[in-house]
């Protein structure tokens, strides 16, 4: 088998019935003349995910289209993505969550843009809400580049699908201790390898309903400590790239999330004692 052009890395944890939709959406690449691989990074699931996928995708596994790797312990989504990326061989790595879908009608356009823009270390593609179909983030008329300063100041427009150069990612992968704070790795990649590209292509249906996501409910509160550390690391690592306004915002964010973290821990401890 020739070296893959694209590796689709899908982390999963106890979602055997959801992840098959993500896998099937990625398998639609079979309709195009491209060498690709799908890597499932199982994060120590205890619902027999691996057995289930081995049975369902026996043919694809035997052909090497799908590969399954499992972490012996739960390391979180970022850690699972690192695991999948470690075994990936594609020029590009597409990180697809287990509850999200690639839009079939856009797959050929993704390939065309990836081939055209191979000089970029990261390409961010746009997403729509899985339930409503609405674009996530402000619309953009044309694609544009983000240097280190611009990425740190403005980020990307909404939840974008990251497609990352394999070489760049393996040098600057996610910090698994910062679950959901993947922007730190992107900042380091852009700083080392050059501008990222923000595409106008809408290629993913993104599930906004998951309460475990970083920005929602208890998922947000439980990860406040990690978010505080994330802002602190950005402040230290990229101090010279930040405007004075952004520096102030970063410091305020550190203290804010430390407060949220402390409050959440006290509240959780109080609830536990009340139950006991």
C-alpha positions as CSV (number, residue, x, y, z in Angstrom):
1,X,0.0,0.0,0.0
2,X,1.3,3.4,-0.9
3,X,1.9,6.0,1.8
4,X,-1.5,7.6,2.6
5,X,-2.1,11.2,1.7
6,X,-4.6,11.6,4.5
7,X,-4.9,10.0,8.0
8,X,-8.2,10.4,9.7
9,X,-7.7,10.1,13.4
10,X,-10.8,9.4,15.4
11,X,-10.6,9.2,19.2
12,X,-13.3,7.4,21.1
13,X,-14.3,6.4,24.6
14,X,-17.4,4.3,25.2
15,X,-19.1,5.4,22.1
16,X,-19.2,2.3,19.9
17,X,-22.6,3.1,18.4
18,X,-21.7,6.8,17.7
19,X,-18.2,6.4,16.4
20,X,-19.4,4.2,13.5
21,X,-21.1,7.2,12.0
22,X,-17.9,9.2,12.1
23,X,-16.0,6.2,10.6
24,X,-18.6,5.7,7.8
25,X,-18.4,9.4,6.9
26,X,-14.6,9.0,6.6
27,X,-14.9,5.8,4.5
28,X,-16.6,7.9,1.8
29,X,-13.1,8.9,0.7
30,X,-13.2,5.5,-1.0
31,X,-15.2,7.2,-3.8
32,X,-12.1,9.3,-4.7
33,X,-8.7,8.5,-6.1
34,X,-6.8,9.0,-2.9
35,X,-4.8,6.8,-0.5
36,X,-6.1,7.2,3.0
37,X,-6.3,5.5,6.4
38,X,-8.7,5.7,9.3
39,X,-7.1,5.4,12.7
40,X,-9.3,4.7,15.7
41,X,-7.7,5.7,19.0
42,X,-9.7,3.9,21.7
43,X,-9.2,5.6,25.1
44,X,-9.5,2.5,27.3
45,X,-13.2,2.0,26.6
46,X,-15.0,-0.6,28.8
47,X,-18.0,-1.1,26.5
48,X,-16.3,-3.6,24.2
49,X,-15.7,-0.9,21.5
50,X,-12.8,-2.7,20.0
51,X,-14.5,-6.0,19.7
52,X,-17.6,-4.3,18.2
53,X,-15.4,-2.4,15.6
54,X,-13.4,-5.5,14.8
55,X,-16.5,-7.3,13.8
56,X,-18.2,-4.5,12.0
57,X,-15.2,-3.4,9.9
58,X,-13.4,-6.8,9.4
59,X,-13.0,-6.2,5.7
60,X,-11.6,-2.7,6.0
61,X,-9.3,-3.8,8.8
62,X,-7.9,-6.6,6.7
63,X,-7.2,-4.1,3.9
64,X,-5.5,-1.7,6.2
65,X,-8.1,1.0,5.5
66,X,-8.9,1.1,9.2
67,X,-6.5,0.6,12.1
68,X,-7.4,0.4,15.8
69,X,-5.1,1.3,18.6
70,X,-6.0,1.3,22.3
71,X,-4.6,3.1,25.3
72,X,-4.2,0.9,28.4
73,X,-5.4,3.8,30.5
74,X,-7.8,6.7,30.0
75,X,-5.8,9.7,28.8
76,X,-8.6,12.0,27.5
77,X,-9.4,13.1,24.0
78,X,-6.2,15.0,23.5
79,X,-4.1,12.0,24.6
80,X,-6.1,9.6,22.4
81,X,-5.5,11.9,19.4
82,X,-1.8,11.9,20.2
83,X,-1.9,8.1,20.2
84,X,-3.6,7.9,16.9
85,X,-1.3,10.5,15.3
86,X,1.7,8.5,16.5
87,X,0.7,5.6,14.3
88,X,-0.4,7.7,11.4
89,X,1.5,7.7,8.1
90,X,-0.4,10.3,6.0
91,X,1.0,13.6,4.8
92,X,-2.0,15.2,6.5
93,X,-3.8,14.3,9.7
94,X,-7.5,15.0,10.0
95,X,-8.8,15.0,13.6
96,X,-12.4,14.0,13.7
97,X,-14.3,13.6,16.9
98,X,-16.3,10.4,17.4
99,X,-19.6,12.2,17.4
100,X,-18.9,14.3,14.3
101,X,-19.4,13.7,10.6
102,X,-17.4,14.6,7.5
103,X,-19.8,16.1,4.8
104,X,-19.7,13.7,1.9
105,X,-20.3,16.3,-0.7
106,X,-17.2,18.2,0.3
107,X,-14.7,15.4,0.5
108,X,-13.3,16.0,-3.0
109,X,-13.0,19.7,-2.3
110,X,-11.1,18.9,0.9
111,X,-8.6,16.8,-1.1
112,X,-8.2,19.5,-3.8
113,X,-7.5,22.2,-1.2
114,X,-5.1,20.0,0.7
115,X,-3.2,19.3,-2.5
116,X,-3.2,22.9,-3.4
117,X,-2.1,24.1,0.0
118,X,0.6,21.6,1.0
119,X,2.9,24.4,2.1
120,X,0.7,25.2,5.1
121,X,1.3,23.4,8.4
122,X,-2.4,23.6,9.4
123,X,-5.6,24.2,7.5
124,X,-8.8,25.0,9.5
125,X,-12.0,24.0,7.7
126,X,-15.4,25.3,8.7
127,X,-18.1,23.4,10.5
128,X,-21.9,23.5,10.9
129,X,-24.0,22.5,13.8
130,X,-24.9,18.8,13.6
131,X,-28.5,19.4,14.7
132,X,-29.4,22.8,13.1
133,X,-27.1,22.9,10.1
134,X,-26.1,26.5,10.9
135,X,-22.6,27.7,10.3
136,X,-20.5,27.8,13.5
137,X,-18.8,31.2,13.8
138,X,-18.9,34.2,11.5
139,X,-19.0,33.7,7.8
140,X,-15.9,34.6,5.7
141,X,-16.0,35.5,2.1
142,X,-12.5,34.2,1.3
143,X,-9.8,32.0,2.9
144,X,-7.1,33.8,4.8
145,X,-3.9,33.1,6.7
146,X,-3.1,33.4,10.4
147,X,0.4,34.0,11.7
148,X,1.3,33.4,15.3
149,X,0.2,36.8,16.6
150,X,-3.1,36.7,14.7
151,X,-3.9,33.2,15.9
152,X,-3.2,34.1,19.5
153,X,-5.3,37.3,19.2
154,X,-8.3,36.1,17.3
155,X,-8.2,32.3,17.0
156,X,-10.4,30.7,14.4
157,X,-14.0,31.6,13.5
158,X,-16.0,29.1,15.5
159,X,-15.3,25.4,15.9
160,X,-13.1,24.5,12.9
161,X,-11.9,21.1,11.8
162,X,-8.1,21.0,12.1
163,X,-6.1,19.3,9.4
164,X,-2.4,19.3,10.4
165,X,0.8,18.4,8.7
166,X,2.0,15.0,10.1
167,X,5.6,16.2,10.4
168,X,4.6,19.4,12.2
169,X,2.2,17.7,14.6
170,X,4.6,15.0,15.6
171,X,7.0,17.7,16.7
172,X,4.3,19.8,18.5
173,X,1.5,17.5,19.6
174,X,-1.3,18.1,22.1
175,X,-0.5,18.4,25.8
176,X,-2.7,15.6,27.1
177,X,-2.8,17.2,30.5
178,X,-4.7,20.1,29.0
179,X,-7.8,18.4,27.8
180,X,-9.5,20.4,25.2
181,X,-6.9,23.2,25.1
182,X,-5.5,22.2,21.7
183,X,-4.8,25.8,20.7
184,X,-1.5,25.6,22.5
185,X,-0.2,23.0,20.1
186,X,-1.5,25.0,17.1
187,X,0.3,28.1,18.3
188,X,3.6,26.2,18.6
189,X,3.1,24.7,15.1
190,X,2.3,28.1,13.5
191,X,5.3,29.7,15.3
192,X,7.6,26.9,14.1
193,X,6.3,26.1,10.6
194,X,4.6,29.3,9.4
195,X,1.1,30.6,8.8
196,X,-2.0,28.5,9.2
197,X,-4.8,28.7,6.6
198,X,-8.5,29.2,7.4
199,X,-10.6,27.8,4.5
200,X,-14.1,28.8,3.6
201,X,-15.0,25.2,2.9
202,X,-17.7,23.8,5.3
203,X,-16.7,20.2,5.7
204,X,-17.9,18.9,9.1
205,X,-21.1,18.5,11.0
206,X,-20.1,19.2,14.6
207,X,-22.1,18.0,17.6
208,X,-22.6,21.0,19.9
209,X,-24.8,19.2,22.4
210,X,-22.2,17.2,24.3
211,X,-22.2,18.4,27.9
212,X,-18.7,17.1,28.3
213,X,-17.3,19.7,25.9
214,X,-14.9,22.3,27.3
215,X,-17.3,25.2,26.8
216,X,-20.4,23.6,28.2
217,X,-21.8,23.1,31.8
218,X,-19.9,20.8,34.0
219,X,-17.4,20.1,31.3
220,X,-16.4,23.8,31.5
221,X,-16.3,23.9,35.3
222,X,-14.4,20.7,35.8
223,X,-11.7,21.8,33.4
224,X,-11.3,25.3,34.8
225,X,-7.9,24.4,36.4
226,X,-6.7,23.2,33.0
227,X,-7.9,26.3,31.2
228,X,-6.1,28.5,33.8
229,X,-2.9,26.6,33.1
230,X,-3.5,26.9,29.4
231,X,-3.7,30.7,29.5
232,X,-0.7,30.8,31.8
233,X,1.4,28.7,29.3
234,X,0.3,30.9,26.4
235,X,1.3,34.0,28.3
236,X,4.7,32.7,29.2
237,X,5.5,31.0,25.9
238,X,4.2,33.7,23.6
239,X,4.6,36.8,25.7
240,X,6.4,38.8,22.9
241,X,3.6,38.0,20.4
242,X,0.8,39.3,22.6
243,X,-0.5,42.9,22.4
244,X,-0.8,44.7,25.7
245,X,-4.5,44.2,25.7
246,X,-4.2,40.5,25.1
247,X,-1.6,40.2,27.9
248,X,-4.0,41.8,30.3
249,X,-6.8,39.6,29.1
250,X,-4.6,36.5,29.6
251,X,-3.7,37.4,33.1
252,X,-7.3,38.1,34.0
253,X,-8.2,34.8,32.4
254,X,-5.7,32.9,34.6
255,X,-7.1,34.4,37.8
256,X,-10.7,34.0,36.6
257,X,-10.3,30.3,35.9
258,X,-8.3,29.7,39.0
259,X,-11.3,31.1,40.9
260,X,-13.7,28.9,38.9
261,X,-11.5,25.9,39.6
262,X,-11.4,26.5,43.3
263,X,-15.1,27.2,43.5
264,X,-15.9,24.0,41.6
265,X,-13.7,21.9,43.8
266,X,-15.3,23.4,47.0
267,X,-18.7,22.9,45.6
268,X,-18.0,19.3,44.6
269,X,-16.5,18.5,48.0
270,X,-19.6,20.0,49.7
271,X,-22.0,18.0,47.5
272,X,-20.0,14.8,48.2
273,X,-20.1,15.4,52.0
274,X,-23.8,16.1,51.8
275,X,-24.4,12.7,50.0
276,X,-22.3,10.9,52.5
